[in-house]
Amino acid sequence: MTNKIRVRYAPSPTGLLHIGNARTALFNYLFARHHGGDFVIRIEDTDRKRHVEDGERSQLENLAWLGMDWDESPVNPGAFGPYRQSERLEIYQSYIDRLLEAGLAYKSYVTEEELAAQRERQEAAGEPPRYINEFLGMSDAEKAAYIAEREAAGIEPTVRLAVKEDQIYKWSDLVKGEIEFEGGNIGGDWVIQKRDGYPTYNFAVVIDDHLMEISHVIRGDDHIANTPKQLMVYEALGWEAPLFGHMTLIINSETGKKLSKRDTNTLQFIEDYRKKGYLPEAVFNFIALLGWNPGGEEEIFSQAELIQLFDEARLSKSPAAFDQKKLDWMSNEYFKKADLETLVDLTQPFLEAAGRWTDKAADMVALYQPQLTAAEDIVPLTDLFFADFPSLSEEAAAVLAGETVPVVLSAFRQKLADLSEEAFQVENISPLIKEVQKETGVKGKNLFMPIRVAVSGEMHGPDLSNTIFLLGKEKALAHLDAALEQH
């Protein structure tokens, strides 16, 4: 095996890129880039029943959106291709034949119905499910007759690897530490080639990882039970296994349970974040901290900083909590720091779809930039500029019921009305409020709050002068009139 660090992300093209798979890809990416190694993408598409036509494109497109690049893949192959398992069937067959010839694997003719009945009997007896070698107790002649009978009946065999049940399979996990399994607890001789000729996952992945010179396998801890089976294949073929690291599962921070696709209050697919207009840098940063931390209190990092800081020794042994509120907080921090041109481009499709793309679009985005979590937020935030006088909350209505409100609003309305169209500029609006204070003697919240509520319908929001300017003189006056009528 090469001394160079080579890692892989090997998705099945069975759907959109899930947050858990994105984390696997991201940690492999950070590990490779930190150590100057290679990041390889391999498509594991041998499960034809679950294959989704657009699955591969979705995986690659969403990884690229997150900001990851890769050294080898089906679209930019290197020296270790092909990079789709469906294009490597001849390679797998050669190694299956090798194991059959060595007597380390054998063809199994037991049917699915017989296997199901076997499992039922074991379950009824309170025994763990396991395959019982169908050839046990047969003489060579009986075995030959059995095989001939099955083949004559048109039964396609599987190929099973012979398990050494008295052997211990162990490895030093990068995250979990020392792990070991007894061969007798694997469930008996297991299938390495299905009836349709396709290899099973645990066989194909070993062939691919070895031939592609993968040095480290970093993946979710749901693969821990697969590792001993893979070690059996490495042993049978006389190969050195890579180093394994199994990341802890991701739990929902609200329920404390494993993140489930039924958690509808949580966005779980990268496609969702793209469609809503999140900044990819924010999502990348958030995922990087799901089960890994660089130490210290800081949580906002650039991609370059994360690559520099990444240390596999700091991968957490405890479950990672997916907190949607924290992601939204982090996203908002990124929006606050983003340049306006980027945000205008990001929000434009949402404003256009809502019929709100105007010559003041950039000003509206700038006004609400501190409040954005995703680009789609710009639409409800700008309702004020495109709707009639908004309905008020009880708290806001109480503000307009104040004793001095008519005096303040009337004075401010008059001064705003007296501004010429040329003078109606942001810098000229704030002084009007100060003039109202001098004229009426009302100040503080009793001055500013009624004007804000009357103009915007809200008790809190962005800069008031900018809000009035973007609202426009005519609409601002209409809102003031509506508020005065309600008093």
Protein Blocks (a to p, Z undefined) as FASTA:
>chain_A
ZZbdcddddddffbccdfklmmmmmmmmmmmmmnopacdddddfkbmmlpcfklmmmmmm
mmmmnopacfbdfklccfkbcfbfklmmmmmmmmmmmmmmnopaccdfbdfklmmmmmmm
mmmnopacddddfkgoiafklmmmmmmmmmmnopacdddddddfkbccddddfklopadd
dfklnnpaadfbdfkopacfklmmmmmmmmnopabdcddfklmmmmmmmmmmmmmnopac
dddddddddddfklopacdfklmmbcfbfklmmmnopafklmmmmmmmgopaeeijbfbd
cfklmmmmpcfklpcfbdcdddfklmmmmmmmmmmmpcfklmmmmmmmmmmmnopacfkl
mmmmmmmmmmpfbfklmmmmmmmmmcccddddfklmmmmmpmklmmmmmmmmmmmmmpcf
klmcfklmmmmmmmmmmmnopacjllmmmmmmmmnopabdcdfklmmmmnopklmmmmmm
mmmmmZZ
